[in-house]
Amino acid sequence: MAIREVREMGDDVLEKQCKPVTKMTLRTKILIEDMLDTMYEKMGVGLAAPQVGILKQIVVIDVGEGPIVLINPEIVETSGEQTGEEGCLSVPGKWGIVTRPNYVKVRALNENMEEFEIEGEELLARAFCHEIDHLGGHLYVEKVEGELHDSPAYNEEDMEYEVEE
C-alpha cells in the first residue's frame, strides 16, 4: 500500500478527540494497511490514526508477535505498574520515563467489525495505553516523569551486516 506522513507534536490533529468507526469501508481497510506499512517503515511498535492525520479510533500495534488491529478500542481492566522508557513516532528523536499499568485488557472491534477482547502485559500493555491515549488527543509527553531526553542519533552505517573483503 502506501507510507503515510507521520504528524509530529505541535500538529493540531494530535490534540483532537477521534470519532468511532461505525462501518468498515474500503477506505478504512486501505487506511489500516497504510498504517501498518507506515509503522513498519518507521520502525515503530504502534501507530494510531491521528498520527497519520485521520481522526478515527483505529490503532495498529506489533510488539514482535504479529500485527494487532484495534478499532474503537477501550481499556476495560488494568493492574500492576511498570515504569520505563517510552518514545513516539510523533515525537522523533526523544524519549522519556513513563509509568503505565503492567497488565491491560482491551475491548475493541476487529477488521470484520466483530467485538473481541485482548490482554497484554509489559510492552504490549504499554503499547495499548500509549496508542489509545492518541485517540483522545494525548501524547506520552504529558505523562513523562522528569525531562524528555534526546535519542542517540540513528546511523545507518551501524546497521550494515555485510563483511567487506
N, C-alpha and C positions, 0 to 999 in steps of 0.2 A: 504494500500500500504506500503510504506517504509518511515522511517525517514532518512533524509539525513544529512550529516555533514554540519554544517554552517561554511563557511570560515570566518576567522577573519582578522581584519585590519592588514596589512603587507603582506597578501597574494596577489600576483601579479594579480590574476584573478579579484579582486575587482577594479582594476585600468584600466581595459580594456573596450573598446567600444564593445557593444553587437551587434550581427547580427540580422536583421529582420527574422521573421519566414515566410517562403514562402508557406508552406502547412502543414496541420495538419496530423501528423503521429501517429501511436500507441505509439511510443517512446515519442513524445511530450505530448500526453494525460497522459501517466504514469508520466512524469515529473511534470505536473500540479498537479496531485493527490498527488504526493510525496511532492511537495512544500506546498500544503495546509496542509497535515498531519504534516509536519515539523514545519510550522508556528504555528499551534495549540499546538503541543507538547512543543514548546519553549515559548509559551505564548506571541507571537508577534502579532502585528496588520497588518503586511505586510511582504512580502518576495519577493525578486527579484531573477531571475535565476542565476545571477553570484554569489549570496551568497551561492549557493549550487554547485558552480563550473561549471556552464553551461553558455556559452556566447551567450544566446538567449534573445531576447526582450520579456520577459514574466514576469509579475508581478501578485502576488495574494495579496489581501487585505481583511480584515474583521475587521471593527471597531465596531462590535456588531450587525450589521444589515444583516448578512449573507455574504458568500464569493463573492468576485468580482474577476474575471479573466480578465486581460488586456494583449492582445497580440499586439506587435508593438505600444504601446501607445505613443501619443504625446499630450502635453498640447497645447490647441488651444485658451484658454482665461483664464485670471486671473483678480482678482480685490481685493481691500482691503488689509489689512495687519493684521497679528497676530504674536505675539511673545510668545513663550512658551518653555517648556521642551521637549527635544527630545532625544531618545535613539535609539539603533540599535542592532539587534541580532549579527551583525558582530563586534560590539564594546562592548563586555559584561562588565557589572559592571560599566558603565559610562553613563553620560547624560550631556547635555549642553543646553544652551538657543539659540534658532534659530528663526529668523523671516522668515515667509513664507506668501504667499497670503492667504487671508481668504476664497476666493472663487476660484475654479478651474474647468474648463471644459476640459475633456479629450476625444480625439477621439482614438478608438482602434478597434481591432478585438476581437470577442468572440471565444469560443472554436469551433464554426462551421465556423470560418474564415469569419464571417459577420461583416461589419463595424457598429459601434454604437458610440453614444456619451453619456457620463455620467458626471453629475455635482456633486460637493461636496463642503461643507463648513466646516470650523473649522477642527476637527480631520481628517475627510475624505480628505479634501483639503491638509492638511499637509502630510497625508499618500501618496496621489497621487504624490506630489512633491518629497518626500523622496525616494520612490521606483523607480520612473522614473529617478531620479538622478543616482541610482545604474547602470542603463542601459548604462549610459555614462561614467562609471568608477569613479563616485564621491560619497564620503561619507559625511554624515552630519557634520562631524568634521571640514570640510573645511569652514562651514558657522557659526560655533559656535561663539557667542559673549562672549568674556571673556574666562574663563577657562573651561575645562572639569571637571566634578565633579564625585566622587565615588557614586555609588548607595548604599543604605543601603543593608547589607548582607541579602540574602533571607534565611529565616529559615522555613523549612517545618513544624516544630512543631507549628508555629504560624498559620498554615493553617488548623489545625485539628479542627473539629467541634464536635467531639464525646465528650459526657459528661462522665467522669469517675465516677463510683459509689463507 
